[in-house]
Amino acid sequence: MSYEILYDTQFIRSKSGITPAILSGSNNCTEVNWTLSGRRYERGERGWWVLFNRVGVSEEDFMANIQKMTGGAYQEHWKSRGKWVDDAGLVRWAKNAIRRAATVEAILLDNRPHTSIQCYVSVWENHEHHTALNTYVSSTEEYDEWAQRVERLRVSLPEKSSFYPVVNLWEGMNHPDTRSFDPDEKVVLKHKNSFLQEYSAVHSSWSTNAKDAMILTYEHAVTILRNPSIPGMNGAKVHRASALDFSPAVYIKVTDLRTGSANYYRSARRYSIVTTPFPKLAKRFSPKNAQQAVKRMQPKYQKLSFEIVPAEE
């Protein structure tokens, strides 16, 4: 059975409308990839493309096309995170993706070191393939200009030709917080589990403790991210300071009830958890997140006990 797997979504918002860019691939196709250590492996093939092959459309037109996909007996539109997406899930996904649509500028701001986005059209005409309108955009204005050229190309092609616009984003990309920021709003810069603590023209330092985070204005944070000479900022993202939990960090202590041995929680695997006897290697939680993690793990691992303890400063 052949089906599509959805890996990621990032709609683009511009003056011409929205562009539903998705990262997906067939379960029947594989591609060769490489780890950072040089190990070769195969995985499911995937690529970015534009759903319905239309760029810069209105939200109403996009949702009308989504509704056309619903209402039938077939309730397996694609798989996402290992689960089938049915009609209700499809509509919910579409509405959420529209709500989180971001401008080219916002996407680039949260995805250093990228400074532009590749856009092109894949065309099949008379059984021959070629690429058209291949360009790189770094602003909404440039993107809208490309979108207009795409539309002119679409209407000019012969009826039996195939037309596939591509907005070639990146795997593992950061997705911008599309809620508007005031220039003076207090924010922090976060990269994975670390917060920017201090920076200069030649270095930056980061801390996993939210209490050490450097509090910036949004305007200041944008200035930092747009400066390519400041090191260590690739992958950093703006977060509202008001959303942070500044409570002292904690560890989760894990005791094996069969042996009495106690270690600290470090990470999770699919069917097990990884612990360490060394506190400095343990994962740091906010008290709230630690309580939620213990609540999830306790029913699953009944031969272990979990205790929340203060983290080392």
C-alpha positions as a Markdown table, in Angstrom:
| # | Residue | x | y | z |
|---|---|---|---|---|
| 1 | Met | 0.0 | 0.0 | 0.0 |
| 2 | Ser | 1.4 | 3.4 | -1.0 |
| 3 | Tyr | 0.7 | 6.5 | 1.0 |
| 4 | Glu | 2.1 | 9.9 | 1.7 |
| 5 | Ile | 4.0 | 10.8 | 4.9 |
| 6 | Leu | 3.9 | 14.4 | 6.1 |
| 7 | Tyr | 7.1 | 15.5 | 7.9 |
| 8 | Asp | 6.8 | 19.2 | 8.3 |
| 9 | Thr | 4.6 | 22.2 | 7.4 |
| 10 | Gln | 5.4 | 25.9 | 7.0 |
| 11 | Phe | 2.9 | 28.1 | 5.2 |
| 12 | Ile | 4.2 | 31.4 | 3.9 |
| 13 | Arg | 2.2 | 34.6 | 4.3 |
| 14 | Ser | 2.7 | 37.4 | 1.8 |
| 15 | Lys | 0.6 | 40.3 | 0.2 |
| 16 | Ser | -0.6 | 37.9 | -2.5 |
| 17 | Gly | -2.0 | 35.4 | 0.0 |
| 18 | Ile | -0.7 | 32.2 | 1.6 |
| 19 | Thr | 1.5 | 29.5 | 0.1 |
| 20 | Pro | 1.0 | 26.0 | 1.7 |
| 21 | Ala | 4.6 | 24.6 | 1.7 |
| 22 | Ile | 4.9 | 21.1 | 3.1 |
| 23 | Leu | 7.7 | 18.5 | 3.5 |
| 24 | Ser | 6.4 | 15.1 | 2.6 |
| 25 | Gly | 7.3 | 11.9 | 0.7 |
| 26 | Ser | 6.0 | 8.4 | -0.3 |
| 27 | Asn | 6.4 | 5.5 | 2.1 |
| 28 | Asn | 7.6 | 3.4 | -0.9 |
| 29 | Cys | 10.6 | 5.6 | -1.9 |
| 30 | Thr | 13.9 | 5.8 | -0.1 |
| 31 | Glu | 17.0 | 8.0 | -0.3 |
| 32 | Val | 20.5 | 7.8 | 0.9 |
| 33 | Asn | 21.6 | 10.1 | 3.7 |
| 34 | Trp | 24.7 | 10.6 | 5.8 |
| 35 | Thr | 25.2 | 11.2 | 9.5 |
| 36 | Leu | 27.7 | 13.9 | 10.8 |
| 37 | Ser | 30.2 | 11.1 | 11.4 |
| 38 | Gly | 30.0 | 9.9 | 7.8 |
| 39 | Arg | 27.8 | 6.9 | 8.3 |
| 40 | Arg | 25.6 | 6.1 | 5.3 |
| 41 | Tyr | 22.0 | 5.1 | 5.8 |
| 42 | Glu | 18.6 | 5.0 | 3.9 |
| 43 | Arg | 15.5 | 6.8 | 5.0 |
| 44 | Gly | 12.1 | 7.7 | 3.5 |
| 45 | Glu | 12.5 | 10.1 | 0.5 |
| 46 | Arg | 11.1 | 13.6 | 1.2 |
| 47 | Gly | 11.0 | 17.0 | -0.3 |
| 48 | Trp | 9.3 | 20.4 | 0.0 |
| 49 | Trp | 6.5 | 21.3 | -2.3 |
| 50 | Val | 3.3 | 23.4 | -2.5 |
| 51 | Leu | 0.0 | 21.7 | -1.7 |
| 52 | Phe | -2.5 | 22.1 | -4.6 |
| 53 | Asn | 0.4 | 23.7 | -6.7 |
| 54 | Arg | -0.8 | 27.2 | -6.1 |
| 55 | Val | 1.2 | 30.0 | -4.5 |
| 56 | Gly | -0.2 | 33.2 | -3.0 |
| 57 | Val | -3.9 | 32.1 | -2.7 |
| 58 | Ser | -6.5 | 33.4 | -0.3 |
| 59 | Glu | -7.3 | 31.5 | 2.9 |
| 60 | Glu | -10.8 | 31.0 | 1.7 |
| 61 | Asp | -9.7 | 29.4 | -1.6 |
| 62 | Phe | -7.2 | 27.1 | 0.2 |
| 63 | Met | -9.9 | 25.9 | 2.7 |
| 64 | Ala | -12.3 | 25.3 | -0.1 |
| 65 | Asn | -9.8 | 22.9 | -1.7 |
| 66 | Ile | -9.3 | 21.2 | 1.7 |
| 67 | Gln | -13.0 | 20.7 | 2.1 |
| 68 | Lys | -13.1 | 19.0 | -1.4 |
| 69 | Met | -10.8 | 16.4 | 0.1 |
| 70 | Thr | -13.3 | 15.5 | 2.9 |
| 71 | Gly | -16.7 | 13.8 | 3.1 |
| 72 | Gly | -15.8 | 10.5 | 1.5 |
| 73 | Ala | -15.4 | 7.0 | 2.8 |
| 74 | Tyr | -11.6 | 7.3 | 2.5 |
| 75 | Gln | -10.3 | 8.7 | 5.8 |
| 76 | Glu | -6.6 | 8.2 | 5.4 |
| 77 | His | -5.3 | 11.3 | 3.7 |
| 78 | Trp | -1.7 | 10.9 | 4.8 |
| 79 | Lys | 0.3 | 9.8 | 7.9 |
| 80 | Ser | 1.8 | 12.3 | 10.3 |
| 81 | Arg | 3.9 | 11.3 | 13.4 |
| 82 | Gly | 2.9 | 7.7 | 12.7 |
| 83 | Lys | -0.9 | 8.2 | 12.7 |
| 84 | Trp | -3.4 | 8.5 | 9.9 |
| 85 | Val | -4.9 | 11.9 | 9.3 |
| 86 | Asp | -8.7 | 11.7 | 8.8 |
| 87 | Asp | -11.1 | 14.5 | 7.7 |
| 88 | Ala | -11.3 | 16.1 | 11.1 |
| 89 | Gly | -7.6 | 16.0 | 11.5 |
| 90 | Leu | -7.1 | 17.4 | 8.0 |
| 91 | Val | -9.3 | 20.4 | 8.6 |
| 92 | Arg | -7.7 | 21.0 | 12.0 |
| 93 | Trp | -4.2 | 20.8 | 10.4 |
| 94 | Ala | -5.1 | 23.3 | 7.7 |
| 95 | Lys | -6.5 | 25.9 | 10.1 |
| 96 | Asn | -3.5 | 25.6 | 12.4 |
| 97 | Ala | -1.1 | 25.9 | 9.5 |
| 98 | Ile | -2.9 | 29.1 | 8.3 |
| 99 | Arg | -2.8 | 30.6 | 11.8 |
| 100 | Arg | 1.0 | 29.9 | 11.9 |
| 101 | Ala | 1.8 | 31.1 | 8.4 |
| 102 | Ala | 4.9 | 33.4 | 8.5 |
| 103 | Thr | 6.5 | 35.9 | 6.3 |
| 104 | Val | 9.8 | 35.3 | 4.5 |
| 105 | Glu | 11.5 | 37.8 | 6.9 |
| 106 | Ala | 10.2 | 36.0 | 10.0 |
| 107 | Ile | 11.3 | 32.6 | 8.7 |
| 108 | Leu | 14.8 | 33.7 | 7.9 |
| 109 | Leu | 15.1 | 35.5 | 11.2 |
| 110 | Asp | 14.6 | 32.3 | 13.1 |
| 111 | Asn | 16.7 | 30.1 | 10.8 |
| 112 | Arg | 20.2 | 31.5 | 10.7 |
| 113 | Pro | 22.6 | 31.1 | 8.9 |
| 114 | His | 20.1 | 31.0 | 6.0 |
| 115 | Thr | 19.7 | 34.4 | 4.3 |
| 116 | Ser | 17.4 | 33.4 | 1.5 |
| 117 | Ile | 14.9 | 30.8 | 0.4 |
| 118 | Gln | 15.1 | 29.0 | -2.9 |
| 119 | Cys | 12.0 | 29.0 | -5.0 |
| 120 | Tyr | 11.4 | 27.4 | -8.4 |
| 121 | Val | 8.9 | 25.6 | -10.6 |
| 122 | Ser | 9.3 | 22.0 | -11.8 |
| 123 | Val | 7.6 | 21.6 | -15.2 |
| 124 | Trp | 6.9 | 18.5 | -17.2 |
| 125 | Glu | 6.0 | 19.3 | -20.8 |
| 126 | Asn | 5.8 | 16.9 | -23.8 |
| 127 | His | 7.3 | 14.2 | -21.6 |
| 128 | Glu | 10.3 | 16.4 | -20.9 |
| 129 | His | 11.3 | 18.0 | -17.5 |
| 130 | His | 12.8 | 21.4 | -16.9 |
| 131 | Thr | 13.1 | 23.8 | -14.0 |
| 132 | Ala | 11.7 | 27.3 | -14.4 |
| 133 | Leu | 11.8 | 30.6 | -12.4 |
| 134 | Asn | 14.6 | 29.4 | -10.2 |
| 135 | Thr | 15.5 | 32.2 | -7.8 |
| 136 | Tyr | 16.3 | 33.0 | -4.1 |
| 137 | Val | 14.1 | 35.4 | -2.1 |
| 138 | Ser | 14.9 | 37.2 | 1.1 |
| 139 | Ser | 11.9 | 39.5 | 1.5 |
| 140 | Thr | 8.1 | 39.4 | 1.1 |
| 141 | Glu | 8.4 | 41.8 | -1.9 |
| 142 | Glu | 10.8 | 39.5 | -3.7 |
| 143 | Tyr | 8.5 | 36.5 | -2.9 |
| 144 | Asp | 5.4 | 38.2 | -4.2 |
| 145 | Glu | 7.3 | 39.1 | -7.4 |
| 146 | Trp | 8.1 | 35.4 | -7.9 |
| 147 | Ala | 4.6 | 34.3 | -7.1 |
| 148 | Gln | 3.2 | 36.6 | -9.8 |
| 149 | Arg | 5.6 | 35.2 | -12.3 |
| 150 | Val | 4.6 | 31.7 | -11.3 |
| 151 | Glu | 0.9 | 32.5 | -11.9 |
| 152 | Arg | 1.7 | 33.9 | -15.4 |
| 153 | Leu | 3.7 | 30.7 | -16.2 |
| 154 | Arg | 0.8 | 28.5 | -15.0 |
| 155 | Val | -1.8 | 30.1 | -17.3 |
| 156 | Ser | 0.6 | 30.1 | -20.2 |
| 157 | Leu | 1.5 | 26.4 | -20.2 |
| 158 | Pro | -0.2 | 23.8 | -22.4 |
| 159 | Glu | -3.2 | 22.0 | -20.9 |
| 160 | Lys | -1.4 | 18.6 | -20.6 |
| 161 | Ser | 1.7 | 19.9 | -19.0 |
| 162 | Ser | 2.4 | 19.3 | -15.3 |
| 163 | Phe | 3.3 | 22.2 | -13.0 |
| 164 | Tyr | 4.9 | 22.0 | -9.5 |
| 165 | Pro | 6.0 | 25.1 | -7.6 |
| 166 | Val | 8.6 | 24.4 | -4.9 |
| 167 | Val | 9.5 | 26.6 | -1.9 |
| 168 | Asn | 12.6 | 24.8 | -0.8 |
| 169 | Leu | 12.8 | 25.2 | 3.0 |
| 170 | Trp | 15.0 | 23.2 | 5.3 |
| 171 | Glu | 14.6 | 20.0 | 7.4 |
| 172 | Gly | 14.5 | 20.6 | 11.1 |
| 173 | Met | 13.8 | 24.3 | 10.6 |
| 174 | Asn | 12.6 | 26.6 | 13.3 |
| 175 | His | 9.0 | 27.7 | 13.0 |
| 176 | Pro | 8.5 | 31.4 | 13.8 |
| 177 | Asp | 6.2 | 32.6 | 16.6 |
| 178 | Thr | 3.7 | 34.4 | 14.4 |
| 179 | Arg | 2.1 | 36.4 | 17.2 |
| 180 | Ser | 3.2 | 40.0 | 16.8 |
| 181 | Phe | 5.8 | 41.4 | 19.1 |
| 182 | Asp | 6.0 | 45.0 | 20.3 |
| 183 | Pro | 9.5 | 46.5 | 19.7 |
| 184 | Asp | 10.0 | 47.0 | 23.5 |
| 185 | Glu | 8.6 | 43.7 | 24.5 |
| 186 | Lys | 10.9 | 41.6 | 26.8 |
| 187 | Val | 12.2 | 38.5 | 25.1 |
| 188 | Val | 15.1 | 36.0 | 25.3 |
| 189 | Leu | 17.0 | 34.1 | 22.7 |
| 190 | Lys | 16.9 | 30.4 | 23.0 |
| 191 | His | 18.7 | 27.6 | 21.1 |
| 192 | Lys | 17.4 | 24.1 | 21.8 |
| 193 | Asn | 17.5 | 24.0 | 25.7 |
| 194 | Ser | 19.9 | 26.9 | 26.2 |
| 195 | Phe | 19.4 | 30.6 | 26.7 |
| 196 | Leu | 21.7 | 33.4 | 25.6 |
| 197 | Gln | 23.5 | 34.6 | 28.7 |
| 198 | Glu | 25.8 | 37.2 | 27.2 |
| 199 | Tyr | 27.4 | 38.1 | 23.8 |
| 200 | Ser | 29.9 | 40.3 | 22.2 |
| 201 | Ala | 31.2 | 40.8 | 18.6 |
| 202 | Val | 33.5 | 37.7 | 19.0 |
| 203 | His | 31.7 | 35.3 | 21.3 |
| 204 | Ser | 28.4 | 34.2 | 22.9 |
| 205 | Ser | 27.7 | 32.2 | 26.0 |
| 206 | Trp | 24.6 | 30.1 | 26.8 |
| 207 | Ser | 23.0 | 28.6 | 29.9 |
| 208 | Thr | 20.4 | 25.9 | 30.3 |
| 209 | Asn | 19.1 | 27.8 | 33.4 |
| 210 | Ala | 16.3 | 30.2 | 32.5 |
| 211 | Lys | 17.4 | 32.4 | 35.4 |
| 212 | Asp | 20.6 | 33.2 | 33.6 |
| 213 | Ala | 18.9 | 34.3 | 30.4 |
| 214 | Met | 19.8 | 37.7 | 29.1 |
| 215 | Ile | 16.5 | 39.7 | 28.9 |
| 216 | Leu | 16.3 | 41.8 | 25.7 |
| 217 | Thr | 13.8 | 43.9 | 23.9 |
| 218 | Tyr | 12.4 | 42.3 | 20.8 |
| 219 | Glu | 14.0 | 45.1 | 18.7 |
| 220 | His | 17.4 | 44.3 | 20.3 |
| 221 | Ala | 17.0 | 40.5 | 19.7 |
| 222 | Val | 16.2 | 41.1 | 16.0 |
| 223 | Thr | 19.3 | 43.3 | 15.7 |
| 224 | Ile | 21.4 | 40.4 | 17.1 |
| 225 | Leu | 20.0 | 37.8 | 14.9 |
| 226 | Arg | 20.4 | 39.9 | 11.8 |
| 227 | Asn | 24.1 | 40.5 | 12.5 |
| 228 | Pro | 25.9 | 37.6 | 10.8 |
| 229 | Ser | 29.2 | 38.4 | 12.6 |
| 230 | Ile | 28.0 | 37.4 | 16.1 |
| 231 | Pro | 28.9 | 33.8 | 16.6 |
| 232 | Gly | 26.7 | 31.1 | 18.1 |
| 233 | Met | 23.4 | 32.5 | 16.9 |
| 234 | Asn | 22.6 | 29.9 | 14.2 |
| 235 | Gly | 19.3 | 28.2 | 15.2 |
| 236 | Ala | 18.5 | 30.7 | 17.9 |
| 237 | Lys | 14.9 | 31.7 | 18.3 |
| 238 | Val | 13.0 | 34.6 | 20.0 |
| 239 | His | 10.8 | 33.6 | 23.0 |
| 240 | Arg | 8.7 | 35.8 | 25.2 |
| 241 | Ala | 10.3 | 36.3 | 28.6 |
| 242 | Ser | 6.8 | 36.3 | 30.1 |
| 243 | Ala | 6.4 | 32.7 | 29.1 |
| 244 | Leu | 9.5 | 31.5 | 30.9 |
| 245 | Asp | 9.4 | 29.7 | 34.2 |
| 246 | Phe | 12.2 | 31.2 | 36.4 |
| 247 | Ser | 11.7 | 28.8 | 39.2 |
| 248 | Pro | 14.9 | 27.0 | 40.3 |
| 249 | Ala | 15.7 | 24.0 | 38.0 |
| 250 | Val | 15.1 | 20.5 | 39.2 |
| 251 | Tyr | 16.2 | 16.9 | 38.3 |
| 252 | Ile | 14.1 | 13.7 | 38.2 |
| 253 | Lys | 15.7 | 11.1 | 40.4 |
| 254 | Val | 14.9 | 7.5 | 39.2 |
| 255 | Thr | 15.1 | 4.6 | 41.7 |
| 256 | Asp | 14.9 | 1.0 | 40.5 |
| 257 | Leu | 12.5 | -0.6 | 43.1 |
| 258 | Arg | 14.0 | -4.1 | 42.4 |
| 259 | Thr | 17.6 | -3.2 | 43.2 |
| 260 | Gly | 17.3 | 0.1 | 45.1 |
| 261 | Ser | 19.8 | 1.8 | 42.7 |
| 262 | Ala | 19.2 | 5.5 | 42.1 |
| 263 | Asn | 20.2 | 7.6 | 39.2 |
| 264 | Tyr | 19.1 | 10.8 | 37.4 |
| 265 | Tyr | 16.9 | 11.0 | 34.3 |
| 266 | Arg | 18.8 | 12.0 | 31.2 |
| 267 | Ser | 16.7 | 11.3 | 28.1 |
| 268 | Ala | 14.0 | 9.0 | 26.7 |
| 269 | Arg | 14.0 | 6.4 | 24.1 |
| 270 | Arg | 11.0 | 4.7 | 22.5 |
| 271 | Tyr | 10.6 | 1.9 | 25.1 |
| 272 | Ser | 13.0 | 3.0 | 27.8 |
| 273 | Ile | 14.6 | 5.9 | 29.6 |
| 274 | Val | 18.3 | 6.7 | 29.9 |
| 275 | Thr | 19.7 | 7.6 | 33.4 |
| 276 | Thr | 23.1 | 8.8 | 34.7 |
| 277 | Pro | 24.7 | 8.7 | 38.1 |
| 278 | Phe | 26.2 | 12.1 | 37.4 |
| 279 | Pro | 23.9 | 15.1 | 38.2 |
| 280 | Lys | 25.8 | 17.4 | 35.8 |
| 281 | Leu | 24.8 | 15.0 | 32.9 |
| 282 | Ala | 21.1 | 14.9 | 34.0 |
| 283 | Lys | 18.4 | 16.8 | 32.2 |
| 284 | Arg | 17.3 | 20.0 | 33.9 |
| 285 | Phe | 13.5 | 20.6 | 34.2 |
| 286 | Ser | 11.4 | 23.4 | 35.4 |
| 287 | Pro | 9.2 | 22.2 | 38.3 |
| 288 | Lys | 6.1 | 22.2 | 36.2 |
| 289 | Asn | 7.7 | 20.2 | 33.3 |
| 290 | Ala | 9.2 | 17.8 | 35.8 |
| 291 | Gln | 5.8 | 17.1 | 37.3 |
| 292 | Gln | 4.3 | 16.5 | 33.9 |
| 293 | Ala | 7.1 | 14.2 | 32.9 |
| 294 | Val | 6.7 | 12.1 | 36.1 |
| 295 | Lys | 3.0 | 11.9 | 35.5 |
| 296 | Arg | 3.6 | 10.5 | 32.0 |
| 297 | Met | 6.3 | 8.0 | 33.1 |
| 298 | Gln | 5.0 | 6.6 | 36.3 |
| 299 | Pro | 2.2 | 4.4 | 34.7 |
| 300 | Lys | 4.6 | 3.2 | 32.0 |
| 301 | Tyr | 7.5 | 2.2 | 34.3 |
| 302 | Gln | 5.9 | 0.7 | 37.4 |
| 303 | Lys | 9.1 | -0.9 | 38.6 |
| 304 | Leu | 10.7 | 2.5 | 38.9 |
| 305 | Ser | 10.0 | 5.4 | 41.3 |
| 306 | Phe | 10.4 | 9.0 | 40.4 |
| 307 | Glu | 11.4 | 11.9 | 42.7 |
| 308 | Ile | 11.8 | 15.6 | 41.8 |
| 309 | Val | 14.9 | 17.0 | 43.5 |
| 310 | Pro | 16.7 | 20.4 | 43.3 |
| 311 | Ala | 19.2 | 20.7 | 40.5 |
| 312 | Glu | 22.8 | 21.7 | 41.2 |
| 313 | Glu | 23.5 | 25.4 | 40.6 |
